[in-house]
Structure formats: C-alpha cells, structure tokens
Amino acid sequence: MSGRVVHFEIPYDDGDRARSFYGAAFGWQLVPMQDLGYTMVMTGPTDPESGATEPGFINGGMFERTADFPGTGPNIVVDVASIDQALGKVEEAGGAVVRGRTPVGEMGFTAYFTDTEDNLVGLWETA
C-alpha cells in the first residue's frame, strides 16, 4: 500500500566512521554498495529478497552528505505507486522537488523533495 514509511536514510561525512558507529552502537548489519555510493542498513532479521522478516521495524540506508543535497539529518522514505504523480502532489501542496525520479538498479526508483518545513523526504517506487 502506498503512503507508508518503508525506509530511512542517514547522511554521513565519513562512511567508515558512520558504519563503525552504527554497527557498534546498535548491532546493525551494514553492507556498502560501492557501485551506488550507498550503504544498506539492516536493523533486524532480513531476507535479501523481501526485506524485514519480523513486523515492527524497517531497514534503511546511509549515503554521503553533499553540498547539493539539502538534508542535514536523517530522512524517511515513503512508498508510492508513482513517483511522478507523488511529486506532482508534493509541488501542489507547497513542497519542492530536490531530485526527480532516479533508477536504483533494477529494484525501483527513488526521488527526493523538501516539504513546507524544509525537511528532506525520500520517495520509493518499486519496479
């Protein structure tokens, strides 16, 4: 179902330092995806194909903080049926597109926007 929070993301300045911190502090499994410049974060039991295997938690990711990406803190990612339609609604409601529909391998598509309070929020559309 669309509109659910399905993922979180944490920006970092130093990937090795961030992975070390979250692994040590919470026991999260962190898998760097060098080709995507991204780290997958598993916060609990996870099936590689279907994701979280127990109710009550979501997995996430980490990425390098950059000057052209406005997020300064963690953000949530919302599942939508159509990123293009969701971005249209975001703009109609007063938000602003930061990064439009972008493919993520063969898994799906992502996009980012800022809301009316300047919070960075991600969107996910499964392929």
Secondary structure, DSSP 8 states (H G I E B T S, - for coil): -TT-EEEEEEEES-HHHHHHHHHHHH--EEEEEGGGTEEEEE-S-EETTTEESSTT---EEEEE--TTS---S-EEEEE-S-HHHHHHHHHHTT-EEEEEEEEETTTEEEEEEE-TT--EEEEEEE-
